[in-house]
Amino acid sequence: MLYSHTTPEQKRVAMREMLIPGAARQFPGAFNPLSAKLISEKGFDGVYISGAVLANDLGLPDVGLTTLTEVATRAGQIARMSDLPSLVDADTGFGEPMNVARTIQELEHAGLAGCHIEDQFNPKRCGHLDGKNVVDLETMVKRIAAAADARRDPNFLIMARTDVRAVEGLDAAINRAKALVDAGADAIFPEAMKDLSEFEAVCSAVDVPVLANMTEFGKSALFTRQELADTGVAMVIYPVTLLRSAMGEAERVLDAISADGTQESRVDSMLTRARLYELVDYEAYNRFDTGIFNFQVPELDIDSNNANL
């Protein structure tokens, strides 16, 4: 009922403990608080909160238009709905090193288990788009050092993302990853790797956990969890998968309503009313105070009249 029973501090410890080389822990991307509950219920390891998803959900492109306040608020709303640890995309840290420091403390306060900060110019662009620009190593080192210095909980995970692979090649990405670990990064996110051998090369070069981004329609093929585990990857994210799935189905329903004058043809693919009530845990609120919450929670079975829809 209400929010998770696990404290942010406990979630941070849990995420630290699970991120070992080859574990390939799966963190699907939540696009709202309810989807975070679904991720948890399905037995995944953690929740990822994508900057692209947060921007797209506001109807904006992923080009650095969201603010720290928007990201911290929405990420906090998502993180508090699950007992799983949540990792959030903090883009470039929302400014210069002092801004990065504030970003870390705001995300700590919001209940996140960790974040990643990238080395693109500010404003940034989606990591799998062409034409990216990255800042020089000194600037990125300052971002990570400021982040590490600002955190109050030593278990808050600071991950450094580098997009330099697409600009200067794999060797440059590996060298930068090493320097960012020296600057205080607890984990590395090498964006837009070409194949499994590149993931393996990064994992072998650093002694911290490495993340693999399995986003659809990107530069990397959609490798399996086992394939990535075999390279030494510690975490796998699926950042926009659920948003794309939900919006794809929403578009199909709207098309059906427009074409047929009714949504009837799409009803079988919808979450039923009973399943939705189960997911938001109506019954727990009912038990909490039957004097207030005295409604009847429908059964999960769907009757012939679709009463549970």
C-alpha positions in Angstrom: 0.0 0.0 0.0 1.1 3.5 -0.8 4.9 3.3 -1.5 7.7 0.8 -1.2 8.6 -0.8 2.1 12.3 -0.6 1.3 14.2 2.6 2.2 16.3 4.4 -0.4 19.4 3.5 1.7 18.6 -0.2 1.5 18.0 0.0 -2.2 21.4 1.6 -2.7 23.1 -1.2 -0.8 21.1 -3.8 -2.8 22.2 -2.3 -6.1 25.8 -2.2 -5.1 25.7 -5.8 -4.1 24.0 -7.1 -7.2 26.3 -5.3 -9.7 29.1 -7.8 -10.3 30.8 -8.6 -13.6 28.8 -11.1 -15.6 25.6 -10.7 -13.5 23.9 -8.9 -16.4 21.2 -7.6 -14.0 18.1 -6.6 -15.9 16.7 -3.1 -15.4 13.7 -2.4 -17.7 12.8 1.2 -18.2 9.7 2.5 -16.3 7.7 5.2 -18.0 5.5 6.0 -15.0 5.1 4.9 -11.4 2.6 2.1 -12.2 5.0 0.5 -14.7 7.7 0.4 -12.0 5.3 -1.7 -9.9 4.8 -4.0 -12.8 8.6 -4.4 -13.3 8.9 -5.3 -9.6 6.0 -7.7 -9.7 7.6 -9.5 -12.7 10.7 -10.3 -10.7 13.3 -8.0 -12.4 16.4 -6.8 -10.7 15.9 -3.1 -10.8 14.1 -0.1 -12.5 15.7 2.2 -15.0 14.5 5.7 -15.6 15.4 7.0 -19.0 16.0 10.7 -19.7 14.6 10.1 -23.2 11.4 8.6 -21.7 11.0 11.5 -19.2 11.4 14.0 -22.1 9.2 12.1 -24.5 6.4 11.7 -21.9 6.3 15.5 -21.8 6.0 15.6 -25.5 9.6 16.8 -25.9 12.6 15.3 -27.9 15.6 14.0 -25.9 17.8 17.1 -26.6 18.4 18.4 -23.1 15.2 20.3 -22.6 14.1 18.8 -19.3 15.2 20.4 -16.1 16.7 19.0 -12.9 13.4 19.7 -11.0 11.4 17.8 -13.6 13.7 14.8 -13.7 14.2 14.6 -9.9 10.4 14.9 -9.2 9.3 12.3 -11.8 12.1 9.9 -11.0 11.3 10.1 -7.3 7.6 9.4 -8.0 8.7 6.3 -10.0 11.4 5.1 -7.6 9.1 5.2 -4.5 6.6 2.8 -6.0 9.0 -0.2 -6.1 11.2 -2.0 -3.6 13.7 -2.4 -6.4 16.6 0.1 -6.8 16.2 2.7 -9.5 18.9 4.1 -11.7 18.1 7.4 -13.4 19.6 9.2 -16.4 20.9 12.5 -15.3 22.0 13.6 -18.7 25.0 15.9 -18.5 24.3 16.8 -14.8 22.3 19.9 -15.8 25.2 22.3 -16.0 28.7 22.9 -14.8 30.4 21.0 -11.9 28.4 22.9 -9.2 25.2 22.1 -10.9 26.3 18.5 -11.1 26.9 18.5 -7.4 23.4 19.8 -6.8 22.0 17.2 -9.1 23.5 14.4 -7.1 22.0 15.7 -3.8 18.6 16.3 -5.4 18.5 12.7 -6.7 19.6 11.3 -3.4 16.8 13.3 -1.7 14.3 11.9 -4.3 15.2 8.4 -3.3 17.1 7.2 -6.3 19.8 4.4 -5.9 22.1 6.0 -8.4 22.4 8.0 -11.7 24.6 8.3 -14.7 26.2 11.4 -16.1 27.4 11.7 -19.6 30.2 13.4 -21.5 28.1 15.0 -24.3 27.9 18.8 -24.8 25.1 20.5 -23.0 22.4 20.4 -24.5 22.9 16.7 -25.4 21.1 14.4 -27.9 20.0 10.8 -27.8 23.0 8.5 -27.5 22.1 6.5 -30.6 21.7 9.5 -32.9 24.5 10.5 -35.3 26.3 13.9 -35.0 27.0 13.8 -31.3 29.7 16.0 -29.7 31.5 15.2 -26.5 33.3 17.4 -24.1 37.0 17.1 -23.5 38.3 14.7 -20.9 39.1 17.4 -18.4 35.6 18.7 -18.4 34.1 15.2 -18.0 36.5 14.4 -15.2 35.4 17.6 -13.4 31.7 16.5 -13.7 32.4 13.0 -12.2 34.7 14.4 -9.5 32.0 16.9 -8.5 29.4 14.2 -8.4 31.5 11.9 -6.2 32.4 14.7 -3.8 28.7 15.9 -3.5 27.0 12.7 -2.5 26.2 12.2 1.2 25.4 8.5 1.0 28.5 6.6 -0.1 26.3 3.9 -1.5 24.6 6.2 -4.0 26.0 4.9 -7.3 27.7 7.4 -9.7 27.9 5.9 -13.2 29.9 7.7 -15.9 28.5 7.4 -19.4 30.7 8.0 -22.4 29.6 8.6 -25.9 33.1 9.0 -27.3 32.9 5.6 -29.1 30.8 7.1 -31.9 33.1 10.1 -32.2 36.7 8.8 -31.7 36.4 5.0 -31.6 36.6 2.2 -29.2 40.2 2.8 -27.9 39.3 6.4 -27.0 36.2 5.1 -25.2 38.2 2.7 -23.1 40.8 5.2 -22.2 38.2 7.7 -21.2 36.4 5.0 -19.1 39.6 4.3 -17.2 40.1 8.0 -16.5 36.5 8.4 -15.3 36.9 5.5 -12.9 40.0 7.3 -11.5 37.9 10.4 -11.1 35.4 8.6 -8.9 33.0 6.8 -11.1 31.5 3.6 -9.5 30.4 2.1 -12.9 30.8 2.7 -16.6 28.1 3.1 -19.3 29.8 2.8 -22.7 27.1 4.0 -25.2 26.5 2.7 -28.7 28.9 -0.3 -28.7 29.0 -2.0 -32.1 29.1 -5.7 -31.0 29.8 -8.1 -28.2 33.5 -7.9 -28.6 33.4 -4.2 -27.8 31.5 -4.8 -24.6 34.0 -7.4 -23.6 36.9 -5.0 -24.3 35.4 -2.4 -22.0 34.6 -4.9 -19.3 38.2 -6.2 -19.4 39.7 -2.7 -19.2 38.0 -1.5 -16.0 37.5 -2.9 -12.6 34.0 -1.5 -12.0 30.6 -2.7 -13.2 29.7 -2.0 -16.9 26.2 -1.3 -18.3 24.9 -2.4 -21.6 22.1 -0.4 -23.3 19.7 -2.6 -25.2 17.5 0.0 -26.8 15.5 -0.8 -29.9 16.4 0.8 -33.2 19.9 1.8 -31.9 23.5 1.1 -32.8 23.8 -2.1 -30.9 22.0 -5.4 -31.8 19.6 -6.7 -29.2 21.8 -9.2 -27.5 20.4 -11.7 -25.0 21.1 -11.4 -21.3 23.4 -14.5 -21.5 25.4 -13.1 -24.4 26.0 -9.9 -22.4 26.8 -11.8 -19.2 29.4 -13.8 -21.1 31.2 -10.5 -21.9 31.3 -9.5 -18.3 28.4 -6.9 -18.3 27.0 -6.3 -14.9 23.7 -4.4 -15.8 21.4 -4.4 -18.8 18.9 -1.6 -19.4 15.9 -1.6 -21.7 15.2 2.2 -21.5 12.3 2.9 -23.9 10.9 -0.6 -24.4 7.8 -0.2 -22.3 7.0 3.3 -23.5 7.3 2.2 -27.1 5.1 -0.8 -26.4 2.4 1.2 -24.6 2.3 4.0 -27.1 2.3 1.5 -30.0 -0.8 -0.2 -28.5 -2.4 3.2 -27.8 -2.0 4.2 -31.4 -3.6 0.9 -32.6 -6.6 1.5 -30.2 -7.1 5.0 -31.5 -6.9 3.7 -35.1 -9.6 1.1 -34.3 -11.9 3.7 -32.7 -11.4 6.0 -35.7 -12.0 3.2 -38.2 -14.7 1.1 -36.5 -16.4 3.6 -34.2 -15.6 1.4 -31.2 -12.7 0.0 -29.3 -14.2 -3.5 -29.3 -11.6 -5.1 -31.5 -8.8 -4.1 -29.1 -10.4 -5.0 -25.8 -8.7 -8.4 -25.6 -5.3 -6.8 -25.6 -6.1 -4.4 -22.8 -5.3 -4.7 -19.1 -8.5 -5.7 -17.4 -10.1 -3.6 -14.7 -9.5 -6.4 -12.2 -5.8 -6.7 -13.2 -5.4 -2.9 -12.9 -7.0 -2.9 -9.5 -4.7 -5.7 -8.5 -1.6 -3.8 -9.7 -2.5 -0.7 -7.7 -3.5 -2.9 -4.7 -7.0 -1.7 -4.1 -7.5 -4.6 -1.7 -4.8 -3.3 0.7 -6.5 0.0 0.9 -9.8 -1.7 1.6 -8.2 -3.7 4.4 -6.6 -0.6 5.9 -9.8 1.1 6.7 -13.1 -0.6 5.7 -15.0 2.4 7.1 -13.6 4.5 4.2 -12.5 2.0 1.6 -15.5 -0.1 1.4 -15.7 -0.9 -2.3 -15.7 -4.4 -3.8 -12.6 -5.4 -5.7 -13.6 -7.3 -8.9 -12.3 -10.8 -9.5 -9.6 -11.5 -12.0 -11.8 -13.7 -14.2 -13.4 -12.0 -17.1 -17.1 -12.8 -17.4 -19.0 -12.8 -20.7 -20.2 -9.2 -20.3 -16.6 -7.9 -19.8 -17.6 -6.7 -16.4 -14.0 -6.6 -15.3 -12.8 -4.3 -18.0 
